[in-house]
Amino acid sequence: MTFIKNFHELASDENKRIVLTLLEEGVKASDPIEVIKNSVNVYDGKVIVKGIEEFDLKNFHRIIVIGAGKAAAKMALGLEYILGDMISGGIVTAPKGVKTKPKRIKVLEGDHPIPSNRNVENTEKIIEFLKDRDERDLVIVLISGGGSSLLTIPENDVRIEDIIETNKLLLKCGANIKEINTVRKQICGVKGGKLFAKYIYPSRALTLIISDVIGDDIEVIASGPTAPNKSTAKEAKEILERYGIWNEVPISVKKHIENAMMKGDKNFNMEVFNKVRNIVISNNMQTLKAINEKAVKMGYNSIIISSRIQGEAREIGKVIGGILIEAHENGIPVKPPATIIAGGETTVTVKGEGIGGRNQELALSVAKTISGYKGITFASMGSDGIDGNTDAAGAIIDWETINRARSMGLNEDEYLRRNDTYNYFKKLGGSLIITGITETNVNDLMIGFVKRDY
């Protein structure tokens, strides 16, 4: 199965074909169905997760499933393969356009990255579904990136329209995902452990998590619906002030955060969370290791430099470009022919009115840095198949990209200034990676290939 729809168009030379093949391996390795199959099994009357956590089925009279995120539908189908008719029923919410349709678990389609009234309605249906649970139920919660938007219900004194506006401001200001979700947890009624403490407890819960967060912080992934919240209203306000948007957020959001600061943060009794197990079953590093293994099998020297790349995309592009040049010129940190692999999630502070995404902006910055160094190719893509406000997953570039674009009258600095990298690559041709929704999400995948004869 080929995930990159325009693979053959993009693979205009052998170096690009190598990079695209490795990206394909990354998406394949992070497929939620296979991740669930490799993480969950039933043996001797027990559900066993990662070979460590055990849930004795004789202690439960029902298994019910809920979830939210870009990978939720495939996670649900994978769980059906393992548990079958042991599942009494379930509901998960996933982005519109998902193709996967489990039989016993209903999939509700919602909106991402900006929450909507439809997302609120879907969340209310999940809450209603949980109403008849009791202490002898095991609730399996399937969580992945995108869950913050898809699983949304406003706190009583906040309007959904104001949550939508706040999310738009946060996504444009350059804040990282931890900062964004610190704010989201304050104004949403199911984030920061509230889903578990208010609507699942006293049932036992097992939360299976596919991480799209650097460091796999379970409080941050999908805003931690079943994890206790350690962040505060004061921190949320400080984040909004730091990025200069406190005075722009709607009044209901400001009032809610200020009231929480005055009254003191109301955290749930920590003993409540003794009845939930939050387990990360897949992450960016796991995917990078699969890419690395594939590269070695293909006969290349290969190195993973980090799964924690973060920062402003265009600045990180200069750093990655420098690493690729060092390998090209001096064989450090790895001697060509070599693959240099990384992952994480950069940010873009949007100042222009263009169309693009962090992976495209990163790729263009790398292209500018490595221009003229014959034999260097690089690609960056979102594992979910979506980069920013575009239909592309990312972009692939090489040492000739900038000169080719300039010959067509395209000035990379102007397009970067406008945050319009999508139109830059679209006009250039042979660069935008198109996958459609992959139904997984383990952050971004960055692969450089360096080939030079010494």
C-alpha positions as CSV (number, residue, x, y, z in Angstrom):
1,M,0.0,0.0,0.0
2,T,1.3,3.4,-1.0
3,F,0.4,6.3,1.4
4,I,2.0,9.1,-0.7
5,K,-0.5,9.5,-3.5
6,N,1.9,11.4,-5.8
7,F,4.9,9.2,-5.0
8,H,5.9,8.6,-8.7
9,E,5.6,12.3,-9.6
10,L,7.8,13.3,-6.7
11,A,10.4,10.5,-7.2
12,S,12.1,12.3,-10.1
13,D,15.5,10.9,-9.1
14,E,16.9,8.1,-7.0
15,N,17.7,10.3,-4.0
16,K,14.1,11.5,-3.8
17,R,12.8,8.0,-4.2
18,I,14.9,6.9,-1.2
19,V,13.5,9.6,1.0
20,L,9.9,9.0,-0.1
21,T,10.3,5.3,0.5
22,L,11.5,6.0,4.1
23,L,8.6,8.3,4.7
24,E,6.3,5.6,3.6
25,E,7.9,3.2,6.1
26,G,7.3,5.8,8.8
27,V,3.5,6.1,8.1
28,K,3.3,2.3,7.9
29,A,5.1,1.8,11.2
30,S,2.7,4.2,13.0
31,D,-0.5,2.6,11.6
32,P,-2.9,2.4,14.6
33,I,-4.3,-1.0,13.8
34,E,-0.9,-2.6,13.9
35,V,0.1,-0.6,16.9
36,I,-3.0,-1.9,18.8
37,K,-2.4,-5.5,17.7
38,N,1.2,-5.3,18.9
39,S,0.3,-3.7,22.2
40,V,-2.9,-5.4,23.4
41,N,-3.7,-9.1,23.7
42,V,-6.0,-11.4,25.7
43,Y,-4.4,-14.4,27.6
44,D,-5.8,-16.6,30.4
45,G,-8.8,-14.4,30.9
46,K,-6.9,-11.2,31.1
47,V,-6.4,-8.2,28.9
48,I,-2.7,-7.5,28.8
49,V,-1.1,-4.2,27.6
50,K,2.5,-4.0,26.5
51,G,3.2,-7.2,28.3
52,I,3.0,-5.4,31.7
53,E,-0.5,-4.0,32.6
54,E,-3.1,-6.7,33.3
55,F,-6.9,-6.4,33.6
56,D,-8.6,-9.5,34.9
57,L,-11.8,-9.9,32.9
58,K,-13.6,-11.7,35.7
59,N,-13.6,-8.4,37.6
60,F,-15.7,-6.7,34.9
61,H,-19.1,-7.3,33.5
62,R,-18.7,-5.1,30.5
63,I,-16.0,-3.5,28.3
64,I,-17.1,-0.3,26.7
65,V,-14.9,1.9,24.4
66,I,-14.8,5.7,23.9
67,G,-12.1,7.8,22.3
68,A,-11.1,10.9,20.3
69,G,-8.3,11.8,17.9
70,K,-7.0,11.4,14.4
71,A,-6.1,7.8,15.0
72,A,-9.3,6.9,17.0
73,A,-11.2,5.1,14.2
74,K,-8.2,2.8,13.4
75,M,-7.4,2.3,17.0
76,A,-11.0,1.2,17.5
77,L,-10.9,-1.3,14.6
78,G,-7.6,-2.7,15.9
79,L,-9.2,-3.2,19.3
80,E,-12.1,-5.0,17.7
81,Y,-9.7,-7.4,16.1
82,I,-8.3,-8.2,19.6
83,L,-11.4,-8.1,21.8
84,G,-14.2,-8.9,19.4
85,D,-17.6,-9.5,21.0
86,M,-16.1,-8.8,24.4
87,I,-16.8,-5.2,23.6
88,S,-20.3,-4.2,24.6
89,G,-20.3,-1.1,22.5
90,G,-18.5,2.2,22.1
91,I,-18.2,5.7,20.5
92,V,-15.2,7.5,19.2
93,T,-14.9,10.8,17.5
94,A,-12.4,11.3,14.6
95,P,-11.8,14.0,11.9
96,K,-14.3,14.2,9.0
97,G,-13.3,12.1,6.1
98,V,-12.0,9.1,8.0
99,K,-12.5,5.9,6.0
100,T,-12.2,3.3,8.8
101,K,-15.5,2.1,10.1
102,P,-15.4,-0.5,13.0
103,K,-18.5,-2.7,13.5
104,R,-19.1,-2.5,17.2
105,I,-17.8,0.9,17.9
106,K,-19.5,3.9,16.4
107,V,-17.4,6.6,14.7
108,L,-18.6,10.2,14.9
109,E,-17.0,12.7,12.5
110,G,-15.9,16.1,13.8
111,D,-13.8,19.1,12.9
112,H,-10.1,19.7,13.3
113,P,-7.9,21.7,14.2
114,I,-10.6,24.2,15.2
115,P,-13.4,22.8,17.4
116,S,-17.0,23.3,16.4
117,N,-20.6,22.9,17.5
118,R,-20.5,19.5,15.9
119,N,-17.6,18.5,18.1
120,V,-19.6,19.6,21.2
121,E,-22.6,17.5,20.0
122,N,-20.3,14.5,19.6
123,T,-18.8,15.0,23.0
124,E,-22.2,15.2,24.5
125,K,-23.1,11.9,22.9
126,I,-20.0,10.3,24.4
127,I,-21.0,11.7,27.8
128,E,-24.5,10.4,27.4
129,F,-23.2,7.0,26.4
130,L,-21.2,6.9,29.7
131,K,-24.2,7.6,31.9
132,D,-25.1,4.0,32.7
133,R,-21.6,2.8,33.6
134,D,-20.9,1.4,37.0
135,E,-18.0,0.2,39.1
136,R,-17.8,-3.2,37.4
137,D,-17.3,-1.7,33.9
138,L,-13.9,-1.4,32.2
139,V,-13.9,1.7,30.0
140,I,-11.2,1.6,27.4
141,V,-10.3,5.2,26.2
142,L,-8.5,5.6,22.8
143,I,-6.6,8.8,22.6
144,S,-4.4,10.4,19.9
145,G,-3.4,13.8,18.6
146,G,-6.4,15.9,17.5
147,G,-8.4,14.8,20.5
148,S,-8.2,18.3,22.0
149,S,-10.3,19.7,19.2
150,L,-12.5,16.7,18.7
151,L,-13.3,16.2,22.4
152,T,-14.7,19.6,23.4
153,I,-17.5,20.9,25.7
154,P,-17.3,24.4,27.1
155,E,-17.2,25.1,30.8
156,N,-20.5,26.5,31.9
157,D,-19.6,30.2,31.7
158,V,-17.7,29.9,28.3
159,R,-19.4,29.9,24.9
160,I,-18.2,27.5,22.2
161,E,-17.8,30.5,19.8
162,D,-15.3,31.9,22.3
163,I,-13.4,28.6,22.5
164,I,-13.2,28.6,18.7
165,E,-11.8,32.2,18.6
166,T,-9.3,31.4,21.4
167,N,-8.1,28.3,19.5
168,K,-7.6,30.3,16.3
169,L,-5.5,32.9,18.2
170,L,-3.4,30.1,19.9
171,L,-2.7,28.3,16.6
172,K,-1.4,31.5,15.0
173,C,0.7,33.0,17.8
174,G,3.6,30.5,17.7
175,A,2.8,28.7,21.0
176,N,3.8,25.1,21.4
177,I,1.3,22.3,22.0
178,K,1.9,22.2,25.7
179,E,1.2,25.9,26.0
180,I,-1.9,25.6,23.8
181,N,-3.3,22.7,25.8
182,T,-2.6,24.4,29.1
183,V,-5.1,27.1,28.0
184,R,-7.5,24.6,26.5
185,K,-7.7,22.6,29.8
186,Q,-9.0,25.7,31.7
187,I,-11.9,26.4,29.4
188,C,-13.1,22.9,28.4
189,G,-15.2,20.6,30.6
190,V,-13.6,17.3,29.6
191,K,-9.9,18.1,29.4
192,G,-7.3,17.9,32.2
193,G,-8.7,14.7,33.7
194,K,-12.3,16.0,33.8
195,L,-13.6,13.3,31.4
196,F,-12.4,10.6,33.7
197,A,-13.2,12.2,37.1
198,K,-16.6,13.5,36.1
199,Y,-18.0,11.0,33.6
200,I,-16.1,7.7,33.8
201,Y,-15.3,7.2,37.6
202,P,-16.1,5.1,39.5
203,S,-15.5,2.7,36.6
204,R,-12.0,1.4,35.9
205,A,-10.4,2.9,32.9
206,L,-7.6,1.9,30.5
207,T,-6.4,4.7,28.3
208,L,-4.4,3.7,25.2
209,I,-2.5,6.6,23.8
210,I,-0.8,7.3,20.5
211,S,1.4,10.2,21.3
212,D,1.9,13.3,19.1
213,V,3.6,15.3,21.9
214,I,7.3,15.7,22.4
215,G,8.2,13.8,25.6
216,D,4.9,11.8,25.6
217,D,3.4,13.9,28.5
218,I,0.0,12.3,29.1
219,E,-1.3,15.6,30.5
220,V,-0.6,17.3,27.1
221,I,-1.7,14.6,24.6
222,A,-5.2,15.5,23.6
223,S,-5.2,17.8,26.7
224,G,-5.1,14.7,29.0
225,P,-8.8,13.9,29.3
226,T,-8.0,11.0,31.7
227,A,-4.9,12.4,33.3
228,P,-4.8,14.7,36.4
229,N,-4.1,18.3,35.5
230,K,-1.0,19.9,37.1
231,S,-1.2,23.2,35.2
232,T,-3.0,26.2,36.6
233,A,-5.2,29.1,35.5
234,K,-2.3,31.4,36.3
235,E,-0.1,29.6,33.9
236,A,-2.8,29.8,31.2
237,K,-3.1,33.6,31.6
238,E,0.7,33.9,31.5
239,I,0.8,32.0,28.2
240,L,-1.8,34.3,26.7
241,E,0.1,37.3,27.9
242,R,3.5,36.0,26.7
243,Y,2.2,35.7,23.2
244,G,0.4,39.0,23.3
245,I,-3.1,37.7,22.8
246,W,-4.6,38.1,26.4
247,N,-6.4,41.3,25.3
248,E,-7.6,39.6,22.1
249,V,-9.3,36.5,23.7
250,P,-13.0,36.7,24.2
251,I,-14.3,38.2,27.5
252,S,-15.9,35.0,28.7
253,V,-12.5,33.2,28.4
254,K,-10.7,35.9,30.3
255,K,-13.4,36.0,33.0
256,H,-13.3,32.2,33.5
257,I,-9.5,32.1,33.8
258,E,-9.5,35.1,36.2
259,N,-12.3,33.6,38.4
260,A,-10.3,30.3,38.5
261,M,-7.3,32.3,39.7
262,M,-9.2,34.0,42.4
263,K,-11.0,30.9,43.6
264,G,-8.0,28.7,43.3
265,D,-7.6,25.8,41.0
266,K,-10.0,23.0,41.8
267,N,-8.2,19.8,41.2
268,F,-9.9,16.4,41.7
269,N,-8.9,14.1,44.6
270,M,-5.8,12.3,43.3
271,E,-7.1,9.0,44.7
272,V,-9.7,9.1,42.0
273,F,-7.0,8.6,39.4
274,N,-5.9,5.3,41.0
275,K,-8.7,3.8,38.9
276,V,-7.2,4.8,35.5
277,R,-4.1,3.6,33.7
278,N,-2.8,5.9,31.0
279,I,-0.4,3.9,28.6
280,V,1.5,5.3,25.6
281,I,1.5,2.6,23.0
282,S,3.2,4.5,20.1
283,N,5.2,7.6,19.6
284,N,7.5,9.5,17.3
285,M,10.7,7.7,18.4
286,Q,9.2,4.3,17.7
287,T,8.4,5.5,14.2
288,L,11.9,6.9,13.7
289,K,13.4,3.6,14.7
290,A,11.4,1.8,12.1
291,I,12.6,4.3,9.5
292,N,16.2,3.9,10.6
293,E,15.9,0.1,10.4
294,K,14.6,0.4,6.9
295,A,17.4,2.7,5.8
296,V,20.0,0.3,7.2
297,K,18.4,-2.6,5.3
298,M,18.6,-0.5,2.1
299,G,22.3,-0.3,2.6
300,Y,22.8,3.3,4.0
301,N,24.6,4.7,7.0
302,S,21.9,6.0,9.2
303,I,21.4,8.1,12.3
304,I,18.5,9.4,14.3
305,I,19.5,12.8,15.6
306,S,16.3,13.6,17.7
307,S,12.6,12.9,18.2
308,R,12.3,16.2,20.0
309,I,12.8,18.8,17.3
310,Q,10.9,22.0,18.2
311,G,11.1,25.7,17.7
312,E,10.3,28.2,14.9
313,A,10.2,26.1,11.7
314,R,12.3,28.5,9.6
315,E,15.0,28.7,12.3
316,I,15.1,24.9,12.8
317,G,15.4,24.6,9.0
318,K,18.8,26.4,9.2
319,V,20.0,24.0,11.9
320,I,18.9,20.9,10.1
321,G,20.4,22.2,6.8
322,G,23.7,22.8,8.6
323,I,23.7,19.2,9.9
324,L,23.1,17.9,6.4
325,I,26.0,20.0,5.0
326,E,28.3,18.8,7.7
327,A,27.6,15.2,6.8
328,H,28.1,16.1,3.1
329,E,31.4,17.9,3.6
330,N,33.0,16.1,6.6
331,G,31.1,12.9,7.1
332,I,29.8,14.1,10.5
333,P,27.6,12.9,12.3
334,V,27.4,10.1,9.7
335,K,29.4,9.4,6.5
336,P,27.5,9.4,3.1
337,P,25.7,7.7,1.6
338,A,23.6,8.4,4.7
339,T,20.2,9.1,6.0
340,I,19.7,11.6,8.8
341,I,16.4,11.1,10.6
342,A,14.5,13.4,13.0
343,G,11.1,14.1,14.3
344,G,9.1,16.4,16.6
345,E,6.9,19.4,16.0
346,T,8.0,22.9,15.0
347,T,5.9,26.0,15.2
348,V,5.1,28.9,12.9
349,T,4.3,32.4,14.1
350,V,1.9,33.4,11.4
351,K,2.4,37.0,10.3
352,G,1.4,36.8,6.6
353,E,-1.8,36.0,4.9
354,G,-0.4,33.1,2.9
355,I,-1.1,29.3,2.8
356,G,1.3,26.8,4.3
357,G,2.3,24.7,7.2
358,R,5.2,24.1,9.5
359,N,6.6,21.2,7.5
360,Q,6.6,23.2,4.2
361,E,8.1,26.2,6.0
362,L,10.8,23.9,7.5
363,A,11.5,22.3,4.1
364,L,11.9,25.7,2.3
365,S,14.3,26.9,5.0
366,V,16.4,23.7,4.6
367,A,16.3,24.2,0.8
368,K,17.7,27.7,1.2
369,T,20.5,26.5,3.5
370,I,21.6,23.5,1.5
371,S,21.3,25.1,-1.9
372,G,24.2,24.2,-4.2
373,Y,25.4,21.2,-2.1
374,K,25.0,18.5,-4.7
375,G,23.6,15.3,-3.5
376,I,21.5,16.5,-0.5
377,T,17.8,15.8,-0.4
378,F,15.4,16.5,2.4
379,A,11.7,16.0,3.2
380,S,9.5,16.9,6.2
381,M,5.8,15.8,6.6
382,G,3.1,15.5,9.1
383,S,2.5,11.9,9.9
384,D,-1.3,12.7,10.0
385,G,-1.1,13.8,6.3
386,I,-2.1,17.4,7.1
387,D,0.3,20.3,7.2
388,G,-1.2,23.6,8.3
389,N,-4.1,25.0,6.4
390,T,-3.3,23.0,3.2
391,D,-4.1,19.7,1.5
392,A,-0.4,18.7,1.6
393,A,1.4,16.7,4.3
394,G,4.7,18.5,3.7
395,A,7.3,19.0,1.1
396,I,10.4,17.4,-0.4
397,I,13.4,19.5,-1.6
398,D,17.0,19.1,-2.8
399,W,20.1,21.0,-3.5
400,E,18.6,22.3,-6.8
401,T,15.3,23.5,-5.4
402,I,16.2,27.2,-4.8
403,N,18.0,27.7,-8.1
404,R,15.1,26.0,-10.0
405,A,12.6,28.2,-8.3
406,R,14.6,31.4,-8.8
407,S,14.8,30.6,-12.5
408,M,10.9,30.7,-12.4
409,G,10.9,34.1,-10.7
410,L,10.1,32.7,-7.2
411,N,11.8,34.4,-4.3
412,E,11.9,32.2,-1.2
413,D,12.3,35.0,1.2
414,E,9.1,36.7,0.0
415,Y,7.1,33.5,0.3
416,L,8.5,32.9,3.8
417,R,7.6,36.5,4.8
418,R,4.0,35.9,3.7
419,N,3.9,32.4,5.3
420,D,2.9,31.3,1.7
421,T,5.1,28.2,1.3
422,Y,2.3,26.1,-0.2
423,N,1.9,28.4,-3.2
424,Y,5.7,28.5,-3.6
425,F,6.0,24.8,-3.8
426,K,2.8,24.5,-5.9
427,K,4.2,26.9,-8.5
428,L,7.5,25.1,-8.4
429,G,6.0,21.7,-8.9
430,G,7.3,18.3,-7.9
431,S,7.6,19.2,-4.2
432,L,4.3,19.0,-2.3
433,I,3.7,15.6,-0.6
434,I,0.1,14.6,-0.9
435,T,-1.2,11.7,1.3
436,G,-4.7,12.7,2.4
437,I,-5.7,11.7,5.9
438,T,-3.5,8.9,7.2
439,E,-5.6,8.2,10.3
440,T,-2.5,8.3,12.5
441,N,-0.5,11.0,14.3
442,V,3.0,10.7,15.8
443,N,4.3,14.2,15.1
444,D,6.3,15.2,12.1
445,L,8.8,13.0,10.2
446,M,12.0,14.7,8.8
447,I,14.4,12.8,6.6
448,G,17.6,13.9,4.9
449,F,19.6,11.9,2.4
450,V,23.2,12.8,1.7
451,K,25.2,11.2,-1.1
452,R,28.7,12.1,-2.0
453,D,31.8,10.2,-3.3
454,Y,35.0,10.9,-1.3
